[in-house]
Amino acid sequence: MRKDKPEADSAVFLFSRGLKFTEIYQDGLKEDNSFFVTQYSLFKNLGWARLVQERYEDGEKPLRAAVGLLKRPEAADQIPNPASAHCLLAQVLEGQDDESAVESWQQCYELGNSANPDE
């Protein structure tokens, strides 16, 4: 059963709207090199909010999108916290009893920065 998490509900709404705005204002965001880091942060945080809500399946898609951005060379160079999406994806996969969580934990460990408490 889903737990009542009003803060997470608000966050899901705001992050979802933010993703729509990144598409609308894509050109301007690309001009100042903030498109990919903005998209990554919104996808990652949307997945995190879904994790908090214990809506693991709903959290997996945006987290996989964030991880997918890391595979794009033009995006990866702009993202300062690449392990975060992997760490959250591992937790979402564990919530679904998915054995592939181990791979995400490995990426979390390899990319993590001990100076970043989120990683």
Secondary structure, 3 states (H helix, E strand, C coil): CCCCCHHHHHHHHHHHHHHHHHHHCHHHHHHCCCHHHHHHHHHHHHHHHHHHCCCHHHHHHHHHHHHHHHCCHHHHCCCCCCHHHHHHHHHHHHHCCCCCHHHHHHHHHHHCCCCCCCC
